[in-house]
Amino acid sequence: MAKRRKVNNLLGLAVLSTVSAKPMHPYEMASLMRARSKDRDIDIKWGSLYTVVRNLEKHGYLAVEGSVREGARPERTVYRITENGLDELADWVREIIAEPEREYPRFEAGLSVVGALGPDEVARLLRRRLDALDREIAEQDAMLADADEVPRIFLIESEYDLAMRRAEAGWVRALLADIDDGTLQGLDLWRMYHETGEVPAEVAELAERGTPES
């Protein structure tokens, strides 16, 4: 079970990982994380970076190393990771890697209420999504092919993302096929609702009963 951490924003994890290499000021942290495309792996709110850094310092994971001034720019505080910070980083990574956690993707949320649209419109939207997925898969394939000199350990998050996109594309294709050939169970009830505006009795009964908990 995931711990309730003192700093549980995943940006905090990215900061600890970045600063573990050497002391740096927040602007340098942000520049390095952008260069490493961390915002592809983590939903980063850049405006909260300074707040996260201060919270990490407050809880003893970062400490002030000193300050630097570059040209006419304001003085910047340089932070280093502490021993507690290194322990927290390692423990946090262990937890994320080992323990599955329920996530809430936007696509899954949309699928849970997809009945608000008719099946023909949903099929059109799914084709748009599939086209976008196919483009992204092709781009990531090309990126990984061009990175053949980069050690694989630095690419495994991209490999995982590509595998998830391929799996999603395959699932969307299968769902589209079921809609197109009419084999999707409940398709006739779904279509009837959008043609008549009335909820079929079978659907109303299911809604009252609810769905089994996973």
C-alpha positions as CSV (number, residue, x, y, z in Angstrom):
1,M,0.0,0.0,0.0
2,A,1.4,3.4,-1.0
3,K,2.7,5.5,1.9
4,R,1.3,9.0,2.7
5,R,4.5,10.9,2.0
6,K,5.4,14.3,3.4
7,V,6.0,15.4,-0.2
8,N,3.9,13.3,-2.5
9,N,3.8,15.4,-5.7
10,L,5.6,13.4,-8.4
11,L,7.4,16.7,-9.3
12,G,9.2,16.2,-5.9
13,L,10.4,12.8,-7.1
14,A,11.8,14.4,-10.3
15,V,13.5,17.1,-8.3
16,L,15.2,14.6,-5.9
17,S,16.3,12.5,-8.9
18,T,17.7,15.6,-10.7
19,V,19.5,17.1,-7.7
20,S,21.0,13.7,-6.8
21,A,23.5,14.2,-9.5
22,K,24.9,17.6,-8.2
23,P,23.7,20.7,-6.3
24,M,21.8,23.1,-8.4
25,H,19.3,26.0,-8.2
26,P,15.6,25.6,-9.2
27,Y,16.0,27.2,-12.6
28,E,18.8,24.7,-13.5
29,M,16.6,21.9,-12.2
30,A,13.8,23.0,-14.5
31,S,16.1,23.4,-17.5
32,L,17.6,19.9,-17.0
33,M,14.2,18.2,-16.5
34,R,12.9,19.9,-19.7
35,A,16.1,18.8,-21.5
36,R,15.4,15.2,-20.3
37,S,11.7,15.5,-21.3
38,K,10.6,14.7,-17.8
39,D,7.3,16.4,-18.6
40,R,6.5,13.5,-20.9
41,D,6.8,11.0,-18.0
42,I,5.4,13.2,-15.2
43,D,2.5,15.6,-15.2
44,I,4.7,18.6,-14.2
45,K,3.2,21.9,-13.1
46,W,6.2,24.1,-13.6
47,G,4.7,27.0,-11.6
48,S,4.8,24.8,-8.5
49,L,8.5,24.0,-8.7
50,Y,9.7,26.5,-6.2
51,T,6.9,25.4,-3.7
52,V,7.9,21.8,-4.1
53,V,11.6,22.6,-3.6
54,R,10.8,24.6,-0.4
55,N,8.7,21.6,0.9
56,L,11.5,19.2,0.2
57,E,13.9,21.5,2.2
58,K,11.3,21.9,5.0
59,H,11.2,18.1,5.4
60,G,14.9,17.7,5.3
61,Y,15.3,16.1,1.9
62,L,17.1,19.1,0.4
63,A,19.5,21.6,2.1
64,V,20.8,25.0,1.0
65,E,24.3,24.6,-0.4
66,G,24.9,28.3,-1.1
67,S,23.9,30.9,-3.8
68,V,25.1,32.0,-7.2
69,R,24.7,35.2,-9.2
70,E,25.0,35.1,-13.0
71,G,25.5,38.5,-14.6
72,A,22.7,41.0,-13.8
73,R,20.3,38.2,-12.8
74,P,19.0,37.9,-9.2
75,E,20.9,35.7,-6.8
76,R,19.8,32.1,-6.9
77,T,19.7,29.6,-4.0
78,V,21.5,26.3,-4.7
79,Y,20.2,23.2,-3.1
80,R,21.8,19.8,-2.5
81,I,20.2,16.5,-1.7
82,T,20.6,15.2,1.9
83,E,21.1,11.7,3.1
84,N,17.4,11.7,4.1
85,G,16.6,12.9,0.6
86,L,18.6,10.0,-1.0
87,D,16.8,7.5,1.3
88,E,13.4,9.1,0.4
89,L,14.2,9.0,-3.3
90,A,15.2,5.3,-3.2
91,D,12.2,4.3,-1.1
92,W,9.8,6.2,-3.3
93,V,11.1,4.5,-6.4
94,R,10.9,1.1,-4.8
95,E,7.3,1.8,-3.9
96,I,6.3,3.0,-7.4
97,I,8.0,0.1,-9.2
98,A,6.8,-2.7,-6.9
99,E,3.3,-1.7,-5.9
100,P,0.5,-1.4,-8.5
101,E,-1.7,1.6,-7.9
102,R,-5.1,2.5,-9.4
103,E,-4.7,5.3,-11.8
104,Y,-7.4,7.4,-13.5
105,P,-6.7,8.1,-17.1
106,R,-8.9,10.6,-18.9
107,F,-9.7,8.1,-21.7
108,E,-11.0,5.6,-19.2
109,A,-13.1,8.3,-17.6
110,G,-14.6,9.1,-21.0
111,L,-15.3,5.5,-21.8
112,S,-17.2,5.2,-18.5
113,V,-19.8,7.7,-19.8
114,V,-19.5,7.0,-23.5
115,G,-23.2,6.2,-23.7
116,A,-23.9,10.0,-23.7
117,L,-23.0,9.8,-27.4
118,G,-24.4,7.7,-30.1
119,P,-22.4,4.6,-31.4
120,D,-21.8,6.2,-34.9
121,E,-20.3,9.3,-33.4
122,V,-18.2,7.3,-31.0
123,A,-16.9,5.2,-33.9
124,R,-15.8,8.4,-35.7
125,L,-14.1,9.8,-32.6
126,L,-12.3,6.5,-32.0
127,R,-11.0,6.6,-35.5
128,R,-9.6,10.1,-34.9
129,R,-8.0,8.8,-31.7
130,L,-6.6,5.8,-33.5
131,D,-5.1,8.0,-36.3
132,A,-3.4,10.1,-33.6
133,L,-2.1,7.0,-31.8
134,D,-0.7,5.5,-35.0
135,R,1.2,8.8,-35.7
136,E,2.6,8.9,-32.1
137,I,3.6,5.2,-32.3
138,A,5.4,5.8,-35.6
139,E,7.2,8.9,-34.1
140,Q,8.3,7.0,-31.0
141,D,9.4,4.1,-33.1
142,A,11.6,6.4,-35.1
143,M,12.9,8.2,-32.0
144,L,14.0,4.9,-30.4
145,A,15.5,3.7,-33.7
146,D,17.6,6.9,-33.8
147,A,18.7,6.4,-30.2
148,D,20.4,3.1,-30.8
149,E,23.7,4.4,-29.2
150,V,21.9,5.5,-26.0
151,P,22.1,2.8,-23.2
152,R,18.7,1.1,-22.9
153,I,18.4,2.0,-19.2
154,F,17.8,5.6,-20.3
155,L,15.0,4.6,-22.7
156,I,12.9,2.1,-20.7
157,E,10.2,4.7,-19.8
158,S,9.9,5.5,-23.5
159,E,9.7,1.8,-24.3
160,Y,6.9,1.4,-21.7
161,D,5.0,4.4,-23.1
162,L,5.3,2.9,-26.6
163,A,4.0,-0.5,-25.4
164,M,1.0,1.1,-23.7
165,R,0.2,3.1,-26.8
166,R,0.4,0.0,-29.0
167,A,-1.9,-1.9,-26.5
168,E,-4.4,1.0,-26.6
169,A,-4.3,1.2,-30.4
170,G,-5.0,-2.6,-30.6
171,W,-7.9,-2.3,-28.1
172,V,-9.4,0.6,-30.0
173,R,-9.1,-1.3,-33.3
174,A,-10.9,-4.3,-31.8
175,L,-13.7,-2.1,-30.3
176,L,-14.2,-0.3,-33.6
177,A,-14.4,-3.7,-35.4
178,D,-17.1,-4.8,-32.9
179,I,-19.1,-1.6,-33.5
180,D,-18.7,-1.8,-37.3
181,D,-19.8,-5.4,-37.6
182,G,-22.5,-5.1,-35.1
183,T,-21.2,-7.7,-32.6
184,L,-20.7,-5.3,-29.7
185,Q,-23.0,-6.7,-27.0
186,G,-25.6,-4.1,-26.1
187,L,-25.1,-2.1,-29.3
188,D,-28.8,-2.4,-30.3
189,L,-29.8,-1.0,-26.9
190,W,-27.3,1.8,-27.2
191,R,-28.5,2.7,-30.6
192,M,-32.2,2.5,-29.6
193,Y,-31.6,5.0,-26.7
194,H,-30.1,7.6,-29.1
195,E,-32.9,7.0,-31.7
196,T,-35.8,7.2,-29.3
197,G,-34.4,9.2,-26.3
198,E,-35.8,6.6,-24.0
199,V,-33.7,4.4,-21.7
200,P,-34.4,0.8,-22.6
201,A,-35.9,-1.2,-19.6
202,E,-32.9,-3.6,-19.6
203,V,-30.5,-0.7,-19.3
204,A,-32.5,1.0,-16.5
205,E,-32.5,-2.3,-14.6
206,L,-28.7,-2.6,-14.9
207,A,-28.3,1.0,-13.8
208,E,-30.3,0.3,-10.7
209,R,-28.4,-2.8,-9.9
210,G,-25.0,-1.2,-10.5
211,T,-21.8,-2.9,-11.7
212,P,-19.8,-5.4,-9.7
213,E,-16.8,-3.9,-7.9
214,S,-13.4,-4.9,-9.2
